[in-house]
């Protein structure tokens, strides 16, 4: 059995579904057209998500993908461990999906490839004749197809504004706040520390304006993603100041959405100089 996460409880055993086929390490605006297409059938919609076994890091962790898929209107998501499917023939791959999910319709992009060595394509899928196949055209910006690779290129430059345009929402990090050194509190800027998952694609090191959601409420924030050279700390993580928040965040799961790149990380000559910069940063964020 494949690991399947039921997002809405609308899927029932031995009942027909509509399945989105692709890698889906998140949802960009091209993927969202597939989801819109799938929803018109009035059946539970499942999203395929390949995990592990690939060299490339994913835009989102699996927990983050669940959040994205649920908010976008998917009903379930199923994990396909890359190591278990990479050697399957196209026929065996589709047979696996048919056996577990009873698809009435497959929805995919025109460049969808599957099976060992990516030997199967849209025509292969149609020729099997077991399930209706709906193929959606590629969504492009100019002459380039929107893809996770394109989004990663922007993230590596710190251009989270362009990443948002392609994703349809801000690039975000979901994680649990842990207790660290507590230095921010002594500076008058207490921070929530969240680790950046190793499997998650790293955006450019720097200081970002963010929006931070905790317990259903959203705050404006400043997030330092990277090391903390002023204090000779080389550990890379996220430290986030939530403007207007008071209380204990330790152990809570928060969502950090990256709004814009503000500046490079730098080593300040004194704590006072750092405080002065942080005060300038928060004034800028408050104006936004």
TORKOL-840628 format. One record per residue (C-alpha): z, x, y. Coordinates in steps of 0.05 Angstrom, whole numbers, padded with zeros to 5 digits, always signed. Each point is the difference from the previous one (the first is absolute). Layout:
<nodes>
ZXY
...
</nodes>
This chain:
<nodes>
+00000+00000+00000
-00016+00023+00070
+00056-00002+00051
-00011-00063+00042
+00040-00020+00061
+00001-00074+00014
+00001-00009+00075
-00001-00076+00006
+00014-00030-00069
-00067-00036+00002
-00029+00037-00059
+00013-00030-00069
-00014+00029-00069
-00067-00019-00030
-00024-00030+00065
-00062+00022+00039
+00006+00049+00057
-00045+00034+00051
+00004+00076-00001
-00015+00051+00054
-00028+00063-00031
+00006+00068+00033
+00050+00055+00013
+00042-00036+00053
+00052+00051+00022
+00008-00049+00058
-00043-00051+00036
-00049+00019+00055
-00043-00051+00036
-00055+00009-00051
+00048-00017-00056
+00024-00060+00039
-00069-00031-00002
+00004+00004-00076
+00067-00035+00000
-00026-00055+00046
-00059-00010-00048
+00046-00003-00060
+00046-00052+00032
-00055-00052+00007
+00002-00013-00075
+00069-00031+00004
+00027+00041-00059
+00055+00053-00003
-00028+00065+00029
+00017+00067-00031
-00011+00069+00031
-00014+00061-00043
+00038+00062+00021
-00011+00068-00032
+00062+00044-00004
+00011+00073-00019
-00045+00052-00030
-00043+00014+00061
+00005+00060+00046
-00005-00041+00064
+00062-00029+00031
+00001-00075+00012
+00004-00035+00068
+00059-00040-00025
+00051+00005-00055
-00001-00055-00053
+00059-00036+00033
-00037+00002+00066
-00063-00027-00032
+00039-00059-00027
+00022-00015+00071
-00072+00005+00026
-00030-00042-00056
+00052-00055+00006
-00008-00007+00076
-00075-00001-00008
+00004-00059-00049
-00008+00031-00069
+00038-00032-00057
+00009+00059-00047
-00015+00074-00005
-00012+00038-00064
+00009+00075-00009
-00053+00040-00035
+00028+00069-00018
-00059+00047+00011
+00018+00041-00061
-00008-00062-00045
-00066-00025+00027
-00039+00063+00018
-00031+00006-00069
-00014-00074-00013
-00072-00021-00006
-00022-00053+00051
+00001-00052-00055
+00071+00018-00023
+00025+00000+00071
-00026-00070+00014
+00024-00024-00068
+00070+00023+00018
+00000-00041+00064
-00029-00061-00034
+00052+00002-00055
+00059+00005+00048
-00020-00042+00060
-00052-00053-00021
-00044+00012+00061
-00048-00054+00021
-00029+00042+00056
-00003+00075+00015
-00007+00017+00073
-00020+00071+00020
-00038+00042+00050
-00072+00019-00011
+00020+00073-00014
+00052-00016-00053
-00001+00048-00059
+00042-00001-00063
+00008+00027-00070
-00002+00072-00026
-00036+00045+00049
-00010-00059+00047
-00057-00020-00045
+00005-00074+00013
-00024-00034+00063
-00011-00070+00028
-00062-00010-00043
+00039+00021-00062
+00054-00050+00017
-00051-00056+00010
-00036+00016-00064
+00062-00011-00042
-00007-00074+00017
+00071-00020-00017
+00026-00013+00070
-00031-00021+00065
-00009+00060+00047
+00000-00006+00075
-00022+00063+00037
+00018+00008+00074
-00039+00046+00047
+00031+00062+00028
+00036-00004+00067
-00022+00056+00046
+00015+00032+00067
-00066+00024+00025
-00035+00029-00061
+00064+00019-00037
+00033-00043-00053
+00073-00014+00014
+00042+00034-00053
+00068+00029-00015
-00031+00069+00010
-00021-00018+00071
+00070-00027+00016
+00032+00064-00027
-00044+00042+00045
+00027-00038+00061
+00072+00005-00025
-00007+00075-00009
-00018+00004+00074
+00058-00045+00020
-00048-00055+00022
+00042-00058-00025
-00033-00046+00050
-00067+00008-00036
+00034-00005-00067
+00029-00067+00022
-00070-00024+00019
-00025+00016-00070
+00060-00025-00038
+00008-00064+00040
+00073+00018+00013
+00041+00062+00016
+00008+00055-00051
+00072-00004-00023
+00055+00032-00041
+00050-00040-00041
+00063+00035-00021
+00076+00002-00007
+00042+00031+00055
+00042+00058-00025
+00057+00038+00031
-00020+00068+00029
+00030+00048+00051
+00017-00052+00053
-00024+00046+00056
-00038-00056+00036
+00064-00039+00010
+00032+00059+00036
-00059+00001+00047
+00005-00074+00016
-00061-00016-00043
+00025-00020-00069
-00058+00000-00050
-00018-00033-00065
-00023+00052-00050
-00052-00021-00052
-00035+00046-00049
-00075+00001+00000
-00023-00011-00072
-00035+00059-00032
-00056-00044-00027
-00014-00030+00069
-00055+00029+00043
+00032+00041+00056
-00020-00017+00071
+00000+00054+00053
+00067+00033+00014
+00026-00024+00067
+00040-00050+00041
-00024-00072-00002
+00014-00065+00035
+00019-00048-00055
+00022-00071-00015
+00058-00004-00048
+00017-00062-00040
+00069-00008-00031
+00031-00065-00025
-00058-00040+00027
+00006+00027+00072
-00047+00050+00032
+00019+00054+00050
-00039+00049+00041
+00010+00070-00025
-00014+00074+00004
-00014+00035-00065
+00001+00075-00012
-00043+00015-00062
+00008+00072-00021
+00050+00056+00007
+00054+00007+00053
-00012+00070+00029
+00052-00005+00056
+00053+00000-00055
-00038+00048-00046
-00009-00055-00052
-00066+00005-00038
+00009-00063-00044
-00057-00049+00012
+00022-00073+00007
+00001-00057+00050
+00056-00007+00051
-00005-00065+00040
+00038-00024+00061
+00002-00076+00005
+00005-00021+00073
+00053-00054+00009
+00027+00002-00071
+00074+00008-00015
+00031+00000-00068
-00003+00035-00067
-00068+00011-00032
+00022+00043-00059
-00027-00027-00065
-00046-00051+00034
-00075-00002-00012
-00038+00003+00065
-00074-00003+00018
-00026+00051+00050
-00068-00019+00030
-00036+00056+00037
-00027-00024+00068
-00024+00063+00035
+00005+00076-00002
+00043+00022+00059
+00006+00076-00004
+00005+00061-00044
+00066+00022-00029
+00029+00058+00039
+00061+00044+00000
+00043-00011+00062
+00040+00056+00032
+00063-00043+00002
+00029-00068-00020
-00003-00022+00072
-00075+00013+00003
-00009-00040-00065
+00041-00058+00028
-00042+00001+00064
-00064-00005-00042
+00028-00056-00043
+00020-00039+00062
-00071+00008+00026
-00028-00022-00067
+00041-00064-00002
-00019-00018+00072
-00073+00005-00021
+00011-00044-00061
+00038-00052+00040
-00059-00007+00047
-00049-00013-00057
</nodes>
